Amino acid sequence: MQSKTTFRELANPRRGLSALLVAQFMGAANDNILKTLLGFAVVRGMWAGKLGEGGQGLIALCLFVPFILFSGWAGPIADRYSKRTISVLMKWVEIPLAISAGVGFVTGNFWLAAFSMLCLATQSTFFSPAKYGMIPEIVQTENVSRANGILNMTTNVSIITGMLIAGIVSDKLQQGSTSLVDMWLPGIVLTGVAVVGLLAIVWLPKLEAMEPHSHVPSNPLATYMVTGRKMCKSPLMQVATAWALFYLLATIVLLLVTELGVLLNVTDTKVSYLLASIGISVGFGSLLAGFLSGGKIQIGLSKFAAIGMACSMLVAGLAPVSYVLILICLVSLGLFAGLYAIPLQSMMQLLPKPDHRGRVLATSNALSFLLMAVGSLLYWITRPLFGDSPQYIFLVCALVGVFAWFIVIRIPPTPLLLNDYNKTHE
């Protein structure tokens, strides 16, 4: 009995947050290693031209579709069962999927690698509402914004790391080495990262199920319809829409930057530096937003940052084509994007009641990934229209930033929003 007490004392919120941060770092890194590797491969790698011009948009679409289809199950499951149990299970599932993706690269089987990424995205779908929903369970309410800032910082550093690793591995694959280690390099990297993520997640403290008797619908879309109607009765749907626009903008920018190597005449490794600059700056912006919030949710940061995102993209689209100029614009975009996202993310976690949080986050995730999927599909369809001048797509991104500002300025201060949402659930 004494040993159990000691264990519970050790399982404090700080340890729980640390375990979550490491696990999230590894999961986001793996998603981005595989997605970026496949993106490089269909642009000018081992599967060049297989999906046509702008084919990386279809690769990204494979990553988003599971979030749209299955978040309606993931949310209620996160409410019904312990978020720790779900997280550990999903990390176990990640390991065989990483191995199968590696086999796809070794055998030159594009469809196996793509299917593995689709399954990895499905695994991430069920992990998502559990990891975001447990934040208010493992930290004090006044520290939620700060914890989100640190989580987003960690996520973006992991995205950077994943993209950098993908660029290096992609260049290695393009050298055509017959070395066994080089051929298996994608699988070795992906599996190693997955194992570290599993070792981290088991250190989460025990978490109770928030609503053990909640119903998991047979039709996942039913969650969106029921929860979405409740969210529409308050400004919470505006928060979810503004949050989703952040992901839409990020999707288009990342797809565009992936193919700038040809325009700028640089290697995949240097392109990965551009991708990394976005992640680093978003991370710093997120961390800054968390500390500027001062224990509160500062929606004013999002209003200011939306204009900053639009201006950064406007300059990137109109300035002379230059590696350095694009790098500066992407860093600026990332900083403003981090400031923009944290207040919105904190609202999505704190405003719903604890037993309803998973479903709200799942519905918001579905909306975000729906916009990301639409963005990916439109990128693939419209990319040929821009010909040899893809940099003008940055101007489209500027318009997304303006629309985000239009939505966010209509979100009321947090106390009013909380009152409006609670009234719909009395």
C-alpha positions in Angstrom: 0.0 0.0 0.0 2.9 2.3 0.8 4.4 1.7 -2.6 1.2 2.8 -4.3 1.2 6.0 -2.3 4.7 6.7 -3.3 4.0 6.1 -6.9 1.0 8.5 -6.8 3.1 11.2 -5.2 5.7 10.8 -8.0 3.0 10.9 -10.6 2.7 14.7 -10.3 1.5 17.1 -13.0 5.1 18.2 -13.9 6.0 14.6 -14.7 2.8 14.1 -16.6 3.4 17.1 -18.7 7.0 16.1 -19.4 5.9 12.6 -20.5 3.3 14.1 -22.8 5.8 16.6 -24.3 8.3 13.9 -25.2 5.6 11.6 -26.6 4.1 14.4 -28.6 7.6 15.4 -29.9 8.2 11.9 -31.2 4.7 11.5 -32.7 4.8 14.8 -34.5 8.3 14.1 -35.7 7.3 10.7 -37.2 4.3 12.1 -39.0 6.4 14.8 -40.6 9.4 12.6 -41.4 7.1 10.3 -43.4 5.0 13.0 -45.0 8.0 15.1 -46.0 9.9 12.0 -47.3 6.9 11.1 -49.5 6.5 14.7 -50.6 10.1 15.0 -51.8 9.9 11.5 -53.4 6.9 12.5 -55.6 8.4 15.9 -56.5 11.8 14.8 -57.6 12.7 11.6 -55.9 12.3 7.9 -56.4 8.6 8.3 -57.3 8.9 11.6 -59.2 5.8 12.4 -61.3 3.8 9.5 -60.0 1.0 11.8 -58.7 1.5 14.6 -61.3 2.4 18.2 -60.7 1.5 19.3 -57.1 1.3 15.6 -56.1 2.5 16.5 -52.6 -1.0 17.9 -52.1 -2.4 14.4 -52.4 0.2 13.1 -50.0 -0.9 15.7 -47.4 -4.6 14.8 -48.2 -3.8 11.2 -47.0 -2.7 12.6 -43.7 -5.8 14.6 -43.2 -8.6 12.3 -44.3 -8.5 10.0 -41.2 -8.9 13.1 -38.9 -12.1 14.0 -40.8 -13.6 10.5 -40.8 -12.6 9.2 -37.4 -12.4 12.2 -35.0 -16.2 11.6 -34.4 -15.2 8.3 -32.7 -11.9 9.6 -31.2 -13.6 12.4 -29.2 -16.3 10.3 -27.4 -13.7 7.6 -26.7 -11.4 10.2 -25.1 -14.3 11.2 -22.8 -15.3 7.6 -22.0 -11.9 6.1 -21.3 -8.8 7.2 -19.5 -6.7 9.5 -21.8 -3.6 7.8 -20.6 -4.8 4.3 -21.6 -5.7 5.6 -25.1 -2.3 7.4 -25.4 -0.3 4.3 -24.5 -2.3 2.1 -26.9 -1.8 4.5 -29.8 2.0 4.6 -29.2 2.1 0.8 -29.3 0.2 0.9 -32.7 2.7 3.4 -34.1 5.7 0.9 -34.1 4.4 -1.7 -36.6 3.2 1.2 -38.9 6.7 2.7 -38.9 8.2 -0.6 -39.8 5.7 -1.1 -42.7 6.5 2.4 -44.1 10.2 1.5 -44.0 9.5 -1.7 -46.0 7.7 0.4 -48.6 10.8 2.5 -49.2 13.1 -0.6 -49.3 11.0 -2.4 -51.8 10.1 0.8 -53.9 6.4 0.2 -53.2 4.9 3.7 -53.1 1.4 2.4 -52.2 2.7 0.5 -49.2 4.5 3.6 -47.9 1.4 5.8 -48.6 -0.9 3.3 -46.9 1.3 3.2 -43.9 1.1 7.0 -43.7 -2.7 6.8 -43.9 -2.7 4.3 -41.0 -0.2 6.4 -39.0 -2.6 9.4 -39.5 -5.5 7.3 -38.2 -3.4 6.5 -35.1 -2.7 10.2 -34.6 -6.5 10.9 -35.0 -7.3 8.8 -31.9 -4.3 10.2 -30.0 -5.2 13.9 -30.7 -8.2 14.5 -28.4 -6.6 12.5 -25.7 -3.4 14.5 -25.7 -5.0 17.9 -25.9 -7.8 17.0 -23.6 -5.5 15.8 -20.8 -3.8 19.2 -20.5 -6.5 20.6 -18.1 -6.2 17.3 -16.2 -2.5 17.4 -15.5 -1.9 21.2 -15.0 -3.7 23.8 -13.0 -6.2 26.0 -14.8 -4.1 29.1 -14.6 -1.2 27.3 -16.2 -3.2 25.9 -19.2 -2.1 28.7 -21.6 1.5 28.3 -20.6 1.3 24.5 -20.9 -0.2 24.9 -24.4 2.6 27.3 -25.3 5.2 24.8 -24.2 3.3 22.0 -26.0 3.1 23.9 -29.2 6.8 24.9 -28.9 7.6 21.2 -28.5 5.4 20.2 -31.4 7.0 22.7 -33.7 10.5 21.8 -32.7 9.6 18.2 -33.5 8.2 19.2 -36.9 11.4 21.0 -37.6 13.4 18.0 -36.5 11.2 15.7 -38.7 11.6 17.9 -41.7 15.3 18.2 -41.3 15.7 14.5 -40.9 13.5 13.9 -44.0 15.6 16.3 -46.1 18.8 14.5 -45.1 17.3 11.0 -45.6 15.8 12.1 -49.0 19.2 13.3 -50.3 20.7 10.0 -49.1 18.0 8.0 -50.9 18.6 10.0 -54.1 22.2 9.0 -54.1 21.1 5.5 -55.0 23.3 3.8 -52.4 23.0 0.0 -52.2 24.2 -0.1 -48.6 21.7 -2.1 -46.5 21.7 0.6 -43.8 21.0 3.4 -46.4 18.2 1.4 -47.9 16.6 0.8 -44.5 17.3 4.3 -43.2 13.7 5.5 -43.4 12.4 2.5 -41.5 15.2 2.7 -38.9 14.5 6.3 -38.2 10.7 6.0 -38.1 10.8 2.9 -35.9 13.4 4.4 -33.5 11.3 7.5 -33.0 8.2 5.5 -32.4 9.9 3.4 -29.7 11.1 6.5 -27.8 7.6 7.9 -27.9 6.3 4.7 -26.4 8.9 4.7 -23.6 7.9 8.3 -22.8 4.1 7.9 -22.7 4.1 5.2 -20.1 5.3 7.7 -17.6 2.0 9.6 -17.7 0.2 9.5 -14.3 -3.0 7.6 -14.0 -5.9 9.6 -15.3 -9.6 8.8 -14.6 -12.2 8.6 -17.4 -14.2 11.9 -17.5 -17.5 10.3 -18.6 -17.3 6.5 -18.4 -21.0 6.1 -19.4 -20.8 8.3 -22.5 -22.1 6.9 -25.8 -19.8 6.2 -28.7 -21.9 6.6 -31.8 -21.9 4.0 -34.5 -21.7 6.8 -37.0 -18.7 9.0 -36.3 -20.3 11.9 -38.2 -23.1 12.0 -35.6 -20.6 13.5 -33.1 -19.9 16.4 -35.3 -23.6 17.1 -36.0 -24.7 17.0 -32.3 -21.6 18.8 -30.9 -21.5 21.3 -33.8 -25.1 22.4 -33.2 -24.3 23.1 -29.5 -21.1 25.0 -30.5 -23.1 27.1 -33.0 -25.3 28.3 -30.1 -22.3 30.1 -28.7 -19.2 31.9 -30.1 -17.3 28.6 -29.6 -17.8 27.7 -33.3 -16.1 31.0 -34.2 -13.2 29.9 -32.1 -13.1 26.5 -33.8 -13.3 28.2 -37.3 -10.5 30.6 -36.5 -8.4 27.8 -35.2 -9.0 25.8 -38.4 -7.9 28.7 -40.5 -4.5 28.5 -38.8 -4.1 24.9 -40.1 -5.4 25.8 -43.5 -2.8 28.5 -43.9 -0.1 26.2 -42.6 -1.0 23.4 -45.0 -0.8 25.6 -48.1 2.5 27.2 -47.0 4.1 23.8 -46.2 3.0 22.3 -49.6 4.4 25.3 -51.4 7.7 25.4 -49.6 8.3 21.7 -50.3 8.6 22.4 -54.0 10.5 25.7 -53.9 13.8 23.8 -54.3 13.4 23.9 -58.1 12.5 27.7 -58.2 15.4 28.6 -55.8 17.8 26.0 -57.3 18.7 24.4 -53.9 18.8 20.9 -52.5 16.1 19.1 -50.5 18.3 19.7 -47.4 18.1 23.5 -47.9 14.4 23.3 -48.5 14.1 21.4 -45.2 15.8 24.5 -43.6 13.0 26.7 -44.9 10.4 24.2 -43.5 12.3 24.1 -40.2 12.4 27.9 -40.0 8.6 27.9 -39.9 8.5 25.3 -37.1 11.1 27.1 -35.0 9.4 30.5 -35.3 5.9 29.0 -34.6 7.4 27.4 -31.6 8.9 30.6 -30.3 5.6 32.5 -31.1 3.6 29.9 -29.2 6.0 30.0 -26.2 5.8 33.8 -26.2 2.0 33.7 -26.3 1.9 31.4 -23.4 4.0 33.7 -21.2 2.3 36.9 -22.4 -1.0 35.4 -21.5 -0.1 35.8 -17.8 -2.5 33.0 -16.6 -5.3 34.3 -18.7 -6.5 33.8 -22.3 -5.6 36.9 -24.3 -7.7 36.8 -27.5 -6.2 40.2 -28.4 -3.0 38.4 -29.3 -4.8 36.4 -32.0 -6.4 39.6 -33.5 -3.0 41.3 -33.8 -1.2 38.2 -35.1 -3.7 37.5 -37.9 -2.8 40.8 -39.5 0.9 39.9 -39.1 0.4 36.6 -40.9 -1.3 38.3 -43.8 1.4 40.9 -44.2 4.2 38.3 -44.0 2.6 36.4 -46.9 1.9 39.5 -48.9 5.6 40.4 -48.8 6.6 36.8 -49.7 4.4 36.8 -52.8 5.4 40.2 -54.1 9.1 40.5 -53.2 11.9 39.3 -55.6 12.5 35.6 -55.5 15.3 35.0 -53.0 16.1 32.3 -50.6 17.0 34.8 -47.8 13.8 36.9 -48.4 11.6 33.9 -48.3 13.3 32.7 -45.2 12.7 36.0 -43.5 9.0 36.0 -44.5 8.6 32.4 -43.2 10.1 33.2 -39.9 7.8 36.3 -39.5 4.8 34.1 -40.5 5.7 31.5 -37.9 6.1 34.0 -35.1 2.7 35.6 -35.8 1.1 32.1 -36.2 2.3 31.0 -32.8 0.9 34.1 -31.2 -2.4 33.6 -33.1 -2.9 29.9 -32.2 -2.3 29.7 -28.4 -5.3 31.8 -27.2 -7.6 29.9 -29.5 -6.3 26.5 -28.5 -6.6 27.4 -24.8 -10.2 28.4 -25.4 -11.0 25.1 -27.1 -9.7 23.3 -24.0 -11.1 25.3 -21.1 -14.5 26.4 -22.3 -16.2 23.0 -22.7 -17.2 21.1 -19.6 -14.7 18.3 -18.7 -17.1 15.5 -19.7 -17.7 17.2 -23.0 -14.2 18.3 -23.8 -13.2 15.3 -26.0 -16.1 15.7 -28.3 -15.6 19.5 -28.7 -11.9 18.9 -29.5 -12.8 16.1 -31.9 -15.3 18.3 -33.7 -12.8 21.1 -33.9 -10.1 18.7 -35.2 -12.5 17.5 -37.8 -13.2 21.1 -39.0 -9.5 21.9 -39.0 -8.6 18.8 -41.0 -11.5 19.3 -43.4 -10.0 22.7 -44.3 -6.6 21.2 -44.5 -7.9 18.5 -46.8 -9.7 21.0 -49.0 -6.5 23.1 -49.1 -4.5 20.1 -50.2 -6.9 19.1 -52.9 -7.2 22.7 -54.2 -3.4 23.0 -54.2 -3.2 19.8 -56.4 -5.9 21.0 -58.7 -4.8 24.6 -59.1 -1.0 24.3 -58.9 -0.6 24.0 -62.7 -2.3 27.5 -63.1 0.8 29.1 -61.5 3.3 27.4 -63.8 6.9 28.4 -63.1 5.9 31.1 -60.5 4.5 29.2 -57.5 5.6 32.0 -55.2 2.4 33.8 -56.1 0.5 31.2 -54.1 1.8 33.2 -51.0 -0.7 35.9 -52.0 -3.5 33.3 -51.6 -2.1 32.6 -48.1 -2.3 36.4 -47.4 -6.1 36.3 -48.2 -6.5 33.4 -45.7 -4.8 35.5 -43.1 -7.2 38.4 -43.7 -10.2 36.1 -43.4 -8.8 34.7 -40.1 -8.6 38.3 -38.8 -12.2 38.9 -39.9 -13.3 35.8 -37.9 -11.2 36.4 -34.8 -12.2 40.1 -34.2 -15.8 38.8 -33.7 -14.8 36.5 -30.8 -15.9 38.1 -27.5 -13.6 38.3 -24.4 -13.1 34.9 -22.6 -15.5 35.5 -19.6 -18.4 36.4 -21.9 -17.6 33.4 -24.1 -17.6 31.1 -21.1 -20.9 32.4 -19.9 -22.5 32.0 -23.4 -21.2 28.4 -23.7 -22.3 27.3 -20.3 -25.9 28.7 -20.9 -26.3 26.3 -23.8 -25.5 23.3 -21.4 -27.6 24.2 -18.4 
